[in-house]
Amino acid sequence: MKHPNEKIMRELIKYTKSHSKGKNNSSGCFVVKGDKIISKGISRVGVYHDPTAHGEMNAIKKICRKQKNYHLKDCWIYSTQIPCPMCTSVIVWTEAKGIVWGWDGRKEWGKLNIHPKEILKTAKNEIKLYGPFLEDECLKARNI
């Protein structure tokens, strides 16, 4: 499968809208292997009062627990929002193939304004980065 993939991102946008539970600023994430979505996550920072409950973290934790290891070497991470430094660092640990992101929320966060490409430079293997991708649609998924 070729990445970035519009069909997968559109499905992620739909998932994010339907799982945001009326919360604003929700972001969603899929872990994709081949042409199959193997894990899904939605941001729950405000709901869980947990600063690590980002969509990427939730999706990655779920699949790593299921497969009983933290390697995602053949996987792509799709996120409606540019991954923060924490999430990007976790993606480096998993050795995923690449990241596809929708919109750049770094100015809204007001925290750790570091672009993922700076962190990806430290990865053992190249991790590709595509974004913004379907930015307007991803912004609409935030339910604002």
N, C-alpha and C positions, 0 to 999 in steps of 0.2 A: 504494500500500500504506500502511496505517495503522501508525504507530509509537507506542509500543512494540508489537512483534509477538511474541505468545507462541510461535508456531510456530518462528520464527527463534531465539528465546532457548533453547527446548528443544533445538533442533538444535545450538546452540552448546554447551550443557551436555553433550550426548552426545559431541560432538567433543572437548571438553576432557577428559572422563573417559577417552576412548579413546586420546588422544595424550599423556597426562601421563607415560607410560612409568614408572609406579610412583613418580614423584616427588611429594612432598607440596607443597601450596600452589601448584599449577599454576593459571594463569588462561589463558583463551582469548579470542580476539577474531575477529569477522567484520566485513568491510566489505561493506555491502549497498547495492546500487543498484537502485531499483525493488523488484522482488520477488525479485531474484537475489543470491545470495552471490557476490561477485566476488573475495574474498580471505579467507584463513584464517591465523591465527597462534596460536601457543601460547607461553607464557613459557618461556624457556630460559636465564634468568639464571644459575642454578647449573650447568647443563650446559656452557654456553659460557664461564663465568666472565666474563660481560659484563653490567654493570649496565644497559645499554640494551636488552637482549634481552627486553623485556616482550612480552606477546601483542599488544598494540596496535601497538607499534613493528614487530614482525615482519610483521604483516598489512599495515600501511600501507606499509612498505618494498617488500614484494612487489608490490602492485598499482601503486604509483607507478613502479617500475622497468618493469613490464610495459607500462603505458600511456605511459611516457616523459615524464611530468610529475607534479607533486605536488598537483594539484588534485583534490579529491573533493567538489566542490560539490553534486552530486546524490546523495551517499552518506550512509548512517548507519553509525555505529560501534557495534557491540554488543560488550560485554565482560562477562565473568562477575564482574568486580571493578571497583570505582570506579577510573577512570583516575587515575594519579598526576600530579603537576604536569608532569613531563617529557612524558608521553603526551598530556595535555590540551593542552599547548603545541603539540605536533606536530599535533594535531587542529585547533587554531586556524589553523596554517599551511596546512593542506589545505583549509580553508574548508568542512568537512563540514556537512551539514544538522543533524545531531544525534547525541547519544550516549545509548545505553541501557545501563545497568550493573546488575549483579546484587546484589552485597553490598559493604559499606563496610569495606575492610581497612586504613584509615588508622591505626588504633590498633595493628595488628599490625606495620606497617612500621616505626613509630617514627622515620620520616624525613619531612621536608617535609609536615607535616600541614596541607596547604592544600586546601580543597574546590575541585573543578573549577569551580564557579560563579564563584569569585573570578577565575580566569584567563579564563573565557569572557566576563566583562564587558569584557575588553580586545579582543575580536574585532571585526573590521571589520563583519561581518554576524552576525546572531543565530545562535547554535548552540544548539539545544534540548537539554535535559538531563532524562532520565527515570531514576529509580532511588530506592530499590532496587526491582528488578523480578525476581520469582521468586527472592527472596533465599535461602530455605531450600534450594532445588534447586541454586543456584549454590554455596552453601557445601558441599554434598555432593560437588560436582564436584572439590573440592580434594583428594580421596583421603586425608583424615585420618581 
